[in-house]
């Protein structure tokens, strides 16, 4: 059974100048971390030439497709009939990226085939997690 989903997508970097630009991104979901989704951007998409990855809750993704969601480093909201904006906050600054809502919906649906919504806690191996913490202490 599939335990990881990687989905390549195109996004639009929303800039303060009149020009926005298309950037590649990859959405990732892993059964081993069932509450989280990741979005990564290649070095060419960042100002300092470094690859960037953000991790946030799958629940936030689901909520942000329906309406404004998030109050921390990652916020999102629908933007028009076919777009969804993700806003990322870091000490270095803020970035806004618009994704095609259909791409996000397909990714979310695929993640639910691996771990159905509401059953995430059943996927966690708490004994192994605790043992790992104690080994590292």
SULZIDA-V41987 format. One record per pair of residues at least 24 apart in sequence whose ideal C-beta (glycine too) atoms are under 6 Angstrom apart, sorted by the first residue. I is the first residue (numbers start at 1). J is the second residue. If there is no record, write none. Layout:
i = (I:I)
j = (J:J)
//
This chain:
i = (3:4:5:5:7:9:11:11:12:13:14:14:27:29:31:31:31:34:34:34:35:37:54:61)
j = (31:30:29:110:107:103:97:99:98:97:96:98:107:111:114:115:123:115:120:123:120:61:88:108)
//
